[in-house]
Amino acid sequence: MRFCPMLVLLLWSALDLPSATGLVRVGDAAHVYALEQHVRDEAMLEREFQASVEAEPEDRRFDLYCVSNQLSGAWSQVDWLYTLLQRAIVAALPSDEGDLRAALRDQALFVLWEIDETQKHLEPAAVLADKAEHARMRGAVLALLTRLRDTVHDLLAEEQARLGAVPSTAPP
């Protein structure tokens, strides 16, 4: 038995379900992939960092936990940025997408600030400079934050252009 395409369309319209277009902007796709790669890199570094913390004597762990907490704060903001981007991509109504894109832009600004604050705390972190392994991890984390900052800055520029916003005062 053959399906009649008109019957399928009629049933689909009768159910009043939103149609799936499958369209994702090229910039959005690039940002999603970049953020996903950053998350994978962060997870690997976090595992290494936690193993390093556990290998330290108890009296040295507090400072390392403080650094870990700072990094966790930055990554929770990146996670929210990623969530907003995903929601904006799948928004069914243009008004919903507009609201989500505005929130995405604001979150991108906050993530840039959070990255700057995290870098400020990590750069002079003596606790991460006294051992070769800690110094290597600090360098890897700072490099990841720099790459992440570039991705978020590009995302922000694209969202500002899309929303017709005035460029932010966020550092480049």
N, C-alpha and C positions, 0 to 999 in steps of 0.2 A: 504494500500500500504506500502510495506517495503522499508526502505532506504538501499541502498547498501553501505557498508562501503568504498568500493573502489571508488565509485562516490564521496563521501565526501572527501576522501583523494586527489583525482584528482582535485577537485575544490579548495581545500585548497592550494595545491601546485601551482595551476595556478594563484591564487591570490598573491602568494609569501609573505604571512604574516608570521611573526615570530611565532613559536610554543610556546605555554605556557607550561612550564614544571612543574610548581607548586613546584619547589624545593627551599627551603630556608635552609641555613646552620643552624645547631642547635645553634651555637654561635650567629648568627645574630638574630634568633628568640628570644633567651634569652635577648639579648641587647635591642631589640625592646620592648619587654614586660617590661623590667626594666625601660627603658626611659619613656614609657607610664605611668607607675606607678608613677615615679618621677614627671611627668608633672601634673598628677591628684593631687598629694600631694602638689605641688607648687601652683596650682590654689586654693586649699582650704586655704592654708596659706596666699596667696595674698588677698583673700577676707577678711579674718580675719584682716590682716594688714591694708587694706584700711578702714575697718570699725573702727578700732582703731584710724587711722589718723583722720578720720572725727569727731570722738568723742573728739579730743583734741582741746584746744583753738587755735585760729589762730596763736598766737605768738610762739607756739610750733610745728606747722606743718612743718616748713621748714626743720628742721633736719630729721624729719621722711620721708619727701619727698626725701631727699638726700639718705637715706637708701633704700627707695623704688626704686630709680633710679639705684643704684648699683645692686640691685637684678634683676631688669629688664634687665640690660646689660648682666648679667651672663645667664639669661634664654633665651635671644635672641640667644646667642651662642649655648646653648643646643638645641634650636629649629633647628638651622642650622645643628648641628651634626646629629640630628634625620633625617632631610631631606636628608642629604648625605647618611646616612645608608640606608634609604628607596630606594634611587636612585641606590645605589650599588647593592642592592638585586635584583632589577628588570632590571638591565642593560642587554641589549640584546647581545652586543658584548663583548668578553673578553677584548679587548683594552679599551672599555668604562668603564668596571668594574674596570680594573686596575687603570685607571686615577681617578675614583671616590673613590676607596679604598685608594689611595695615599692622596687625598684631605681629606678623612675621618680621616686618621691617623694624618695629620697636624691639622685638626680642633680639634681632641681629645686632642692634645698637648695644643692648645690654650684654650680649655675649662678647662683643668686642671689648667692652669695659671690663668684663670678668676676666677675659684673657689677659688684658693689660695688668690687672691687679695680681693675677696668678704669676705672671712673669716677674713682676716686681718683687713678689715674695720668694720666688725660686732663685732668682739671680744671685742674691747675696746669701742664700741659705748655706751657712757654714756646715750644717749637719749633713748636707749632700755633697760637700766638697772634700771631706777629710779622707775618704776612701776612694780608691780607683773605681770600684763598681758603682758607688753612689754618684761619683762625678760623671761616669758614663751615662747612667740613668737620667741624671739632671740634664745633661746635654741632649739626650734623646727626647725627653719631655719638652724641653724648650724648643727643639726643632719641630716637634709635633704641634705645639701651640702656635708656632710661626706659620706652619702650613695651614692649620685650622683658621688662623686669623685671615690669611689670604682668601680662603674659601668663603668665609663669612663676609669679608669685605666685598667680594665679587657678588655674592648673593644680595647684600644690602644695596649695592649700586644698581643691580638689576631691578630690585623691588622699588627703589626710589624712582627710577626711570619709568617703571610701569605705573606707579601711582602719581607720577608728576610732582613728586615731592622736591623740596629744596634740599640740596645735598646736606648731609649731616655734618656736625662738627667732630665726628669720630675721626681719630687719626687714621691715615692711609695704611 
